[in-house]
């Protein structure tokens, strides 16, 4: 579960922020500040919110000890 949360938070959040950046660049290049700038800002906010939610779940899950260890042998006490 830990790997799923890390991968999802990283890839989806980064993809949304990248899409937002490309939209904002397109708006500047096209010299059109209306809908494209608004869409880029919304995409950036959604991407950051997505990342924040998964990161929060990851941190709380780690603190609560409900996520599996990165190294299972370390959890068993083996060197």
For each residue, the residues with C-beta under 8 A, 3 or more apart:
1: 4 5 61 67 68
2: 5 6 58 61 62 67 68 70
3: 6 7
4: 1 7 8
5: 1 2 8 9 54 57 58 61 67
6: 2 3 9 10 58
7: 3 4 10 11
8: 4 5 11 12 54
9: 5 6 12 13 50 51 54 55 58
10: 6 7 13 14 51
11: 7 8 14 15
12: 8 9 15 16 47 50 51 54
13: 9 10 16 17 47 48 50 51 54
14: 10 11 17 18 47 51
15: 11 12 18 19 47
16: 12 13 19 20 43 44 46 47 48 50 51
17: 13 14 20 21 43 44 47 48 51
18: 14 15 21 22
19: 15 16 22 23 43 47
20: 16 17 23 24 40 41 43 44 47
21: 17 18 24 25 40 44
22: 18 19 25 26
23: 19 20 26 27 36 39 40 43
24: 20 21 27 28 36 37 40 41 44
25: 21 22 28 29
26: 22 23 29 30 36
27: 23 24 30 32 33 36 37 40
28: 24 25 31
29: 25 26
30: 26 27 36
31: 28
32: 27 35 36
33: 27 36 37
34: 37 38
35: 32 38 39
36: 23 24 26 27 30 32 33 39 40
37: 24 27 33 34 40 41
38: 34 35 41 42
39: 23 35 36 42 43
40: 20 21 23 24 27 36 37 43 44
41: 20 24 37 38 44 45
42: 38 39 45 46
43: 16 17 19 20 23 39 40 46 47
44: 16 17 20 21 24 40 41 47 48
45: 41 42 48 49
46: 16 42 43 49 50
47: 12 13 14 15 16 17 19 20 43 44 50 51
48: 13 16 17 44 45 51 52
49: 45 46 52 53
50: 9 12 13 16 46 47 53 54
51: 9 10 12 13 14 16 17 47 48 54 55
52: 48 49 55 56
53: 49 50 56 57
54: 5 8 9 12 13 50 51 57 58
55: 9 51 52 58 59
56: 52 53 59 60
57: 5 53 54 60 61
58: 2 5 6 9 54 55 61 62 67
59: 55 56 62 63
60: 56 57 63 64
61: 1 2 5 57 58 64 66 67
62: 2 58 59 65 67
63: 59 60
64: 60 61
65: 62
66: 61
67: 1 2 5 58 61 62
68: 1 2 72 75
69: 72 74 75
70: 2 74
71: 74 75
72: 68 69 75 76
73: 76 78
74: 69 70 71 77 78
75: 68 69 71 72
76: 72 73
77: 74
78: 73 74
79:
